[in-house]
Amino acid sequence: MDNALLEKVERLVDEKYLSLDLPHLDWTLVAWYLLIAFEDHQIWMFRIAAKDESQNQKLEGLVDRLKYSIKYALLRAKAEVKTDSNHEVPRKTSDILCRRAIAIIQEGVKYSAAMQIISSVYGKKVALKQVDNAIQLEVIDDVYHDSSYSVLEVIGHIEPGVITYSLILLAWIKATDDLPIVVRLIAETVTLKNRVLRYDYLPHLAHQLALDLRQQPFLIPDGWVFEWGGRQEITLLLNALAIRCMYHLTAVEFGARRYKLKGGGDESLVLVLSREQLISDLIEMSSIDESAVGSFVDRLTFGNQVDAPDLALQPFIKLAGGKLALPCIHIISSHLERNLLTLQARQEPKRFNAQSGLFEDKMVEDLLAKVSTKWPLHRANVHVALGRVTEELDLVLVDPQSKTVFIGELRWMLPPGDPREVTNRKNVCGEKVVQLRRKYNGVKKHLTDLLQNVFAIQSDDSWEVCGAVIIEGFGGARSADDDLPVLVKYIAEAGLEGSDSLRQFAAWSTSLEWLPQEDVHFDRGHDRIETSAETIEYSTLGIICTPYEYRQFLADTLKRFSPQPEQLEQSIPA
């Protein structure tokens, strides 16, 4: 690692970012202006995507980049701003303060990309090299930086057919005359004074709006407990929060459209209300007692019980006068259940760790629900004697027809929220491969005993063993062991359900032909970070297919490994 070049890059990147003035030196004002710029960037991305369908695939990635930008902006503001007077949120924005906030948010996108590059260099996965007046990246570890696995992190976390809040908002922005009735009714309640949009949060319209939203997929398992409650309370509170935010966005976006307001009501984009009012609004839609809702609100208030706050995890910003600021587009476009878990892991690590086994149990349960009919000879979480060693095997499938045994090493992971967490998850994948190799060798050596003792099957030398690390919550990393691939759970399920034999599944999974393909599922681009002295050049990945198209691709690749007619004839006993 060229330490001098790395130090130079860090210095240049920091210099440029820190040279930009914060909008203000008062916390309430700096936070409000940064949030306004952040939300305004996002709503314009939605408006652009609504007019140009080619931008739809890029929308999620662009919004995610802005989330990193606001994270660094607020961390910087928290470190530099030492005063919080009784300033009220201004009714009219100042052009110069808006320009400062916009510059911070725009530059923050590049700054966050630079931080990711620097993190990879420290992790010794990429190296920096000087080429004339440009600094370029050179990949050191091709296995670690497999682009196809990076794409899986983006393409697979939302199942096909899931209608997210973001998609609903996008559809409404696209619409002209066929808006839902409740959207039009909410817009009609909006008033305009001095460019500021105002409305009352009407419970009967909120309940009607809820009927036009969709329940989001569950991540947190039954039995999981937070300070404010369990699975039922989580669902009710997150739904109530989403409804409150969607109501606000509906009022602002379509109220501005109704009044033909230039700029789309940017001054009104951030929802500002008292803690007491927010609690009251959430109680209205959740029917949960005040103490539990208050605990929920306080836990999600920026900076509460954490050293390095992150708006993704704590989206309620405390302002002067007991007010809270809610960036509603940010909230409805976030993975809310994942963020709750990440926050709990930071605030209450003991409680989180004590419950984490629930995810492994749910993962096994889901897998068996998918594959047990196809492969009735199976065991899960079984302890077996392999010679003098006893191993716990997470999943064992037996296929007597093809004389194949599959062993799966399972791991649920908390979905990563930043580049450092991605690095940690990739390292865990490598550790699980090493564990599986040990178990695989033991099973292969003592296969006869395992089949006899666990399944009452007599075996011979023609039996084979295959295996894979199966993960959930993360896209994975390429295995350094060619015989033992790393598979995301839904990919493993597709292969196990669609294979005619475990031999077919083994050949398919180790081939890696199921991985996303360049120019089919993703493409490469190039970007640069300009500093005062050097240009930092780096490559980017863009998604060019839908989750449905990728899952269809999985089924198509599996067909290539189906036994040919002549092979089937040879396998039929005379």
C-alpha positions in Angstrom: 0.0 0.0 0.0 1.4 3.4 -1.0 0.8 5.2 2.3 2.0 8.6 0.9 -0.5 8.4 -2.0 -3.3 7.3 0.3 -2.6 10.2 2.7 -2.6 12.6 -0.2 -6.0 11.4 -1.4 -7.5 11.7 2.1 -6.1 15.2 2.4 -7.4 16.3 -1.0 -10.8 14.8 -0.5 -11.2 16.3 2.9 -9.9 19.7 1.8 -12.5 20.0 -0.9 -15.4 18.9 1.2 -14.5 21.0 4.2 -13.9 24.1 2.0 -17.7 24.3 1.5 -19.5 26.5 4.0 -22.2 25.0 6.1 -25.5 26.8 5.5 -25.5 28.2 9.1 -23.7 28.0 12.4 -27.0 27.3 14.4 -28.0 23.6 14.6 -31.7 24.1 13.9 -31.0 26.2 10.8 -28.2 24.1 9.5 -30.1 20.9 9.9 -33.3 22.3 8.3 -31.5 23.7 5.3 -29.5 20.4 4.8 -32.7 18.4 5.0 -34.5 20.7 2.6 -31.7 20.4 0.0 -31.6 16.6 0.6 -35.3 16.1 0.2 -35.5 18.5 -2.8 -32.8 16.5 -4.6 -34.8 13.3 -4.0 -38.2 14.6 -5.1 -36.7 15.9 -8.3 -35.2 12.5 -9.0 -38.7 11.1 -8.6 -40.1 13.7 -11.0 -37.5 13.0 -13.6 -38.0 9.3 -13.4 -41.8 9.9 -13.7 -41.2 11.6 -17.1 -38.4 9.3 -18.3 -38.9 5.5 -17.7 -35.2 4.8 -18.5 -34.4 6.5 -15.2 -36.5 4.2 -13.1 -33.9 1.5 -12.8 -31.4 4.1 -11.6 -33.7 5.9 -9.1 -33.0 3.6 -6.1 -29.2 3.8 -6.6 -29.2 7.6 -7.0 -31.4 8.0 -3.9 -29.1 5.7 -1.9 -26.1 7.9 -2.8 -27.9 10.9 -1.4 -28.5 9.0 1.9 -24.7 8.7 2.3 -24.3 12.4 1.5 -26.7 13.6 4.1 -25.1 11.2 6.6 -21.7 12.9 6.2 -23.3 16.4 6.1 -25.1 16.0 9.4 -22.0 14.4 11.0 -20.0 17.4 9.9 -22.6 19.8 11.2 -22.8 18.0 14.5 -19.0 18.3 14.9 -18.7 21.9 13.9 -22.0 23.6 15.1 -21.9 24.3 18.8 -25.0 26.5 19.2 -28.7 25.8 19.1 -30.7 29.0 19.8 -34.4 29.4 19.7 -34.5 30.0 16.0 -37.8 28.9 14.5 -37.8 27.1 11.2 -38.0 29.9 8.6 -41.2 30.3 6.6 -39.2 31.5 3.6 -35.8 30.1 2.6 -32.7 32.2 2.0 -31.3 31.8 -1.5 -27.7 31.9 -0.3 -28.2 29.4 2.5 -30.0 27.1 0.1 -27.1 27.3 -2.3 -24.7 26.4 0.5 -26.8 23.4 1.5 -27.2 22.2 -2.1 -23.4 22.4 -2.6 -22.8 20.3 0.5 -25.3 17.6 -0.6 -24.0 17.5 -4.2 -20.4 17.3 -3.1 -21.3 14.8 -0.4 -22.2 12.2 -3.1 -18.6 12.4 -4.4 -17.2 12.6 -0.8 -19.0 9.4 0.2 -17.7 7.6 -2.9 -14.2 8.7 -1.9 -14.7 7.4 1.6 -15.7 4.0 0.1 -12.6 4.0 -2.0 -10.4 4.9 1.0 -12.0 2.1 3.0 -11.2 -0.4 0.3 -7.6 0.7 0.2 -7.2 0.3 4.0 -8.8 -3.1 3.6 -6.1 -4.0 1.1 -8.6 -5.0 -1.5 -7.7 -2.2 -4.0 -4.6 -0.1 -4.5 -4.1 3.5 -5.6 -1.8 4.3 -8.5 -0.7 7.6 -10.0 -1.1 7.9 -13.7 -0.1 11.4 -14.9 -2.4 13.8 -13.2 -5.0 11.1 -12.3 -5.2 8.7 -9.4 -6.7 5.4 -10.5 -7.8 2.2 -8.6 -6.2 -1.2 -9.1 -8.1 -4.2 -7.9 -5.8 -6.5 -5.8 -8.3 -9.2 -4.8 -10.4 -10.3 -7.8 -12.4 -12.8 -5.7 -13.3 -10.1 -3.1 -14.3 -7.6 -5.7 -16.4 -9.8 -8.0 -18.7 -7.4 -9.7 -21.5 -9.9 -10.1 -21.8 -10.4 -6.3 -21.8 -6.6 -5.9 -24.8 -6.5 -8.3 -26.6 -9.2 -6.2 -26.5 -6.8 -3.2 -28.7 -4.4 -5.2 -30.8 -6.6 -7.5 -32.0 -9.2 -5.1 -33.1 -7.4 -1.9 -36.6 -6.7 -3.1 -38.7 -9.6 -4.3 -40.4 -9.3 -7.7 -43.9 -8.0 -7.3 -43.3 -6.0 -4.1 -44.9 -2.6 -4.4 -42.7 -0.3 -2.2 -43.8 3.1 -0.9 -41.3 4.6 -3.4 -43.0 2.9 -6.3 -46.4 4.1 -5.1 -45.2 7.7 -4.9 -43.6 7.4 -8.3 -46.8 6.1 -9.8 -48.8 9.0 -8.3 -46.3 11.6 -9.6 -46.5 10.0 -13.1 -50.3 10.2 -13.0 -52.3 13.1 -14.4 -56.1 12.5 -14.4 -56.2 9.1 -12.7 -54.9 9.9 -9.3 -56.5 8.0 -6.4 -59.5 9.9 -5.0 -57.8 10.2 -1.6 -54.8 11.9 -3.1 -57.1 14.5 -4.7 -59.0 15.0 -1.5 -55.8 15.6 0.5 -54.5 18.1 -2.1 -57.8 20.0 -1.9 -57.3 20.5 1.9 -53.9 22.3 1.3 -53.7 26.1 1.6 -51.0 28.4 0.4 -49.6 31.5 2.1 -46.3 33.2 1.3 -45.2 30.1 -0.7 -45.7 27.9 2.3 -48.1 25.0 2.0 -50.3 24.2 5.0 -52.7 21.4 5.7 -54.3 19.6 8.7 -53.6 15.9 9.2 -57.1 14.5 9.0 -57.5 11.0 10.4 -60.3 10.0 8.1 -58.2 10.8 5.1 -55.1 9.1 6.6 -57.2 5.9 7.1 -58.4 6.2 3.5 -54.8 6.8 2.3 -53.7 3.6 4.1 -56.0 1.6 1.9 -54.0 2.7 -1.2 -50.7 1.6 0.3 -49.2 -1.9 0.4 -47.9 -3.9 3.4 -44.1 -4.0 3.1 -42.3 -7.4 3.4 -41.4 -8.5 6.9 -37.8 -8.9 7.8 -38.0 -9.1 11.6 -39.1 -12.5 12.8 -41.9 -13.4 15.2 -40.6 -13.4 18.8 -38.3 -10.5 18.3 -38.6 -7.8 21.0 -37.8 -4.1 21.1 -38.2 -1.7 24.0 -41.6 -0.7 22.6 -42.9 -4.2 21.7 -42.7 -7.1 19.3 -43.6 -8.1 15.8 -47.2 -6.7 16.0 -46.1 -3.3 17.4 -43.3 -3.1 14.8 -45.7 -3.5 12.0 -48.2 -1.0 13.4 -45.7 1.7 14.2 -43.8 1.5 10.9 -47.1 1.5 9.0 -48.3 4.5 11.0 -45.0 6.3 10.3 -45.2 5.5 6.6 -48.8 6.7 6.4 -47.9 10.0 8.1 -45.0 10.5 5.7 -47.0 9.6 2.6 -49.8 11.9 3.7 -47.3 14.8 4.0 -45.7 14.1 0.6 -49.1 13.8 -1.0 -50.1 17.2 0.5 -46.9 19.0 -0.5 -46.5 17.4 -4.0 -50.1 17.6 -5.2 -50.8 20.8 -3.2 -48.0 22.4 -5.1 -49.3 21.0 -8.3 -52.7 22.4 -7.5 -51.4 25.9 -6.9 -48.9 25.6 -9.8 -46.2 26.5 -7.3 -42.7 27.0 -8.9 -40.2 24.7 -7.3 -42.8 22.3 -6.1 -43.1 23.6 -2.6 -39.5 22.9 -1.6 -39.8 25.0 1.6 -42.6 22.6 2.8 -40.9 19.3 1.9 -39.5 18.5 5.4 -42.3 17.7 7.9 -41.8 19.8 11.1 -43.9 19.1 14.1 -43.7 18.7 17.9 -42.7 15.4 19.5 -46.1 15.3 21.2 -47.9 15.8 17.8 -45.9 13.1 16.1 -46.7 10.7 19.0 -50.4 11.6 18.7 -50.4 11.1 14.9 -48.7 7.7 15.3 -51.2 6.7 18.0 -54.0 7.6 15.7 -53.0 5.0 13.1 -51.5 2.3 15.4 -53.7 2.3 18.5 -50.6 1.6 20.6 -50.3 3.2 24.1 -48.5 6.5 24.5 -45.5 5.2 26.5 -44.6 2.6 23.8 -45.0 5.2 20.9 -42.9 7.7 22.9 -40.1 5.1 23.3 -40.2 4.4 19.6 -40.0 8.1 18.7 -37.1 8.7 21.2 -35.1 5.7 20.0 -35.4 7.0 16.4 -34.4 10.6 17.3 -31.1 11.6 15.8 -28.1 11.2 18.1 -30.0 9.4 20.9 -27.8 6.8 22.6 -25.3 6.5 19.7 -21.8 8.0 19.2 -21.9 8.5 15.5 -25.6 9.2 14.5 -26.9 8.2 11.1 -30.1 9.6 9.6 -30.9 6.3 8.0 -31.3 4.8 11.5 -32.6 7.8 13.3 -34.6 10.0 10.9 -36.2 12.3 13.5 -34.0 15.5 13.8 -34.5 17.5 17.0 -34.9 21.2 16.4 -35.3 24.2 18.7 -38.6 24.7 20.6 -39.3 20.9 21.0 -39.8 20.4 17.3 -38.8 17.4 15.2 -37.9 17.4 11.5 -38.8 14.4 9.4 -37.4 13.9 5.9 -40.3 12.0 4.5 -38.9 10.9 1.2 -35.9 9.5 3.0 -38.1 7.6 5.4 -40.4 6.0 2.9 -37.5 5.0 0.6 -35.5 3.4 3.4 -35.4 -0.3 4.5 -37.2 0.5 7.7 -37.1 -2.9 9.4 -33.4 -3.4 8.6 -32.6 0.1 10.0 -34.5 -0.7 13.2 -32.4 -3.9 13.7 -29.1 -2.0 12.9 -30.1 0.7 15.4 -30.9 -1.9 18.1 -27.6 -3.6 17.4 -25.8 -0.3 18.2 -28.0 0.8 21.1 -28.7 -2.5 22.8 -26.1 -5.1 21.5 -26.8 -7.6 24.3 -30.5 -7.6 23.6 -29.8 -7.9 19.8 -27.3 -10.8 20.2 -29.6 -12.7 22.6 -32.3 -12.8 19.9 -30.2 -13.3 16.7 -30.8 -17.0 16.7 -34.4 -16.3 15.7 -33.2 -15.4 12.2 -31.3 -18.6 11.7 -34.4 -20.6 12.9 -36.6 -18.6 10.4 -34.1 -19.1 7.6 -34.1 -22.9 8.1 -37.9 -22.9 8.4 -38.3 -21.0 5.1 -35.7 -23.2 3.3 -37.4 -26.4 4.3 -40.8 -25.0 3.4 -39.5 -24.5 -0.2 -37.4 -27.7 -0.7 -38.7 -30.4 1.7 -41.3 -31.6 -0.7 -38.8 -32.0 -3.5 -36.2 -33.5 -1.1 -38.0 -35.4 1.6 -34.8 -37.0 3.0 -33.4 -34.1 5.0 -32.2 -33.0 8.4 -31.7 -29.5 9.8 -29.5 -28.4 12.7 -28.4 -32.0 13.3 -25.3 -33.0 15.3 -23.5 -35.9 13.7 -20.4 -37.9 14.7 -17.8 -37.7 11.9 -15.1 -40.0 13.3 -14.0 -38.6 16.6 -15.4 -35.2 15.9 -19.0 -34.1 16.3 -20.2 -31.4 13.9 -23.5 -29.5 13.6 -24.8 -29.5 10.1 -27.2 -26.7 9.4 -28.9 -28.5 6.4 -28.5 -32.0 4.9 -30.4 -33.1 1.8 -30.1 -36.6 0.4 -30.9 -37.7 -3.1 -30.8 -41.5 -3.4 -31.6 -41.5 -7.1 -28.4 -39.6 -8.1 -26.6 -40.8 -5.0 -25.8 -37.3 -3.8 -25.6 -35.6 -0.4 -25.8 -31.9 -0.1 -24.7 -30.0 3.0 -25.5 -26.4 3.5 -23.8 -24.0 5.9 -26.4 -21.3 6.7 -25.9 -17.7 7.9 -28.3 -14.9 8.2 -26.7 -11.4 8.1 -28.0 -8.0 9.1 -28.2 -6.2 5.7 -25.2 -3.8 5.5 -25.8 0.0 5.8 -22.4 1.3 4.8 -19.1 0.2 3.0 -17.5 -0.8 6.3 -20.4 -3.2 7.0 -20.1 -4.6 3.5 -16.5 -5.4 4.1 -17.4 -7.2 7.4 -20.1 -9.2 5.7 -17.7 -10.3 2.9 -15.2 -11.5 5.5 -17.9 -13.5 7.2 -18.7 -15.2 3.9 -15.1 -16.3 3.7 -15.1 -17.6 7.2 -18.3 -19.6 6.5 -16.6 -21.2 3.4 -13.7 -22.3 5.6 -16.1 -23.8 8.1 -18.0 -25.6 5.4 -14.8 -27.0 3.9 -14.0 -28.6 7.3 -17.5 -30.1 7.6 -17.5 -31.2 3.9 -14.2 -33.1 4.3 -15.6 -34.8 7.4 -18.8 -35.8 5.7 -17.0 -37.1 2.7 -14.6 -39.2 4.8 -17.4 -40.6 6.9 -20.2 -40.6 4.4 -21.1 -44.3 4.9 -21.6 -43.8 8.6 -23.6 -40.6 8.2 -26.0 -42.2 5.7 -26.5 -45.3 7.7 -26.8 -43.7 11.2 -28.9 -40.7 10.2 -30.9 -41.9 7.2 -30.7 -45.7 7.4 -29.3 -45.8 3.8 -26.7 -48.3 2.6 -24.2 -46.5 0.4 -21.3 -47.4 -1.9 -18.4 -45.6 -3.5 -20.5 -44.0 -6.2 -22.1 -41.5 -3.8 -20.9 -37.9 -4.0 -21.0 -34.9 -1.6 -21.7 -31.3 -2.6 -22.2 -28.2 -0.5 -22.8 -24.5 -0.4 -22.8 -21.6 2.0 -26.3 -20.1 1.9 -26.8 -16.6 3.2 -29.6 -14.2 3.7 -29.6 -10.4 4.2 -26.6 -9.8 2.0 -25.5 -10.3 -1.6 -22.5 -12.4 -0.7 -18.9 -12.7 -1.9 -17.3 -15.1 -4.3 -16.0 -18.2 -2.6 -12.3 -18.8 -2.7 -13.2 -22.6 -2.8 -14.4 -23.6 -6.3 -16.3 -26.6 -4.9 -18.3 -24.7 -2.3 -20.1 -21.6 -3.7 -21.7 -18.8 -1.7 -25.4 -18.6 -2.6 -28.1 -16.1 -1.5 -31.0 -17.9 -0.1 -33.5 -17.2 -2.9 -30.9 -18.3 -5.4 -30.3 -21.6 -3.5 -34.1 -22.1 -3.3 -34.5 -21.5 -7.0 -31.8 -24.1 -7.8 -33.0 -26.7 -5.3 -36.6 -26.4 -6.3 -35.8 -26.4 -10.0 -33.2 -29.2 -10.1 -34.1 -32.8 -11.1 -31.3 -34.1 -8.9 -28.8 -32.8 -6.4 -26.1 -33.7 -8.9 -27.7 -31.2 -11.3 -27.8 -28.6 -8.5 -24.2 -29.1 -7.6 -23.0 -28.7 -11.2 -25.2 -25.6 -11.6 -24.2 -23.9 -8.3 -20.4 -24.5 -8.8 -20.5 -23.3 -12.4 -21.4 -19.7 -11.3 -23.3 -19.3 -14.5 -26.2 -18.1 -12.4 -24.4 -14.9 -11.4 -25.5 -11.6 -13.0 -23.9 -11.1 -16.4 -22.3 -7.9 -17.6 -24.2 -6.1 -20.4 -27.2 -8.3 -19.6 -28.0 -7.5 -15.9 -25.5 -4.7 -15.3 -23.2 -2.4 -17.1 -20.0 -0.5 -16.1 -19.4 3.2 -16.1 -16.7 5.6 -15.1 -16.8 8.5 -12.8 -14.3 10.9 -11.3 -13.7 13.0 -8.2 -12.1 16.4 -8.9 -9.9 17.8 -6.2 -7.7 20.9 -6.2 -4.6 19.0 -7.4 -5.7 15.6 -8.8 -8.5 13.7 -10.4 -9.5 10.4 -8.8 -11.0 8.0 -11.3 -13.1 5.0 -10.5 -15.5 2.6 -12.1 -19.2 2.3 -11.3 -21.9 -0.4 -11.8 -25.4 0.2 -13.1 -28.4 -2.2 -12.9 -30.1 -2.8 -16.3 -32.6 -5.5 -15.5 -35.5 -6.0 -13.1 -35.5 -8.5 -10.2 -38.1 -10.5 -12.1 -35.9 -10.7 -15.2 -33.0 -11.9 -13.1 -35.0 -14.6 -11.5 -36.2 -15.8 -14.9 -32.5 -15.9 -15.9 -31.8 -18.2 -12.9 -34.4 -20.7 -14.2 -33.0 -20.5 -17.7 -29.4 -21.3 -16.6 -30.7 -24.3 -14.6 -32.0 -25.9 -17.8 -28.5 -26.0 -19.2 -27.6 -28.5 -16.5 -30.6 -30.8 -17.0 -29.6 -34.4 -17.9 -29.7 -35.1 -21.6 -31.9 -38.0 -22.9 -29.0 -40.3 -23.4 -27.8 -39.7 -19.8 -31.3 -40.5 -18.5 -31.3 -43.8 -20.5 -27.9 -44.7 -19.0 -29.2 -44.1 -15.5 -32.3 -46.3 -15.8 -31.5 -49.8 -14.5 -31.9 -52.6 -17.0 
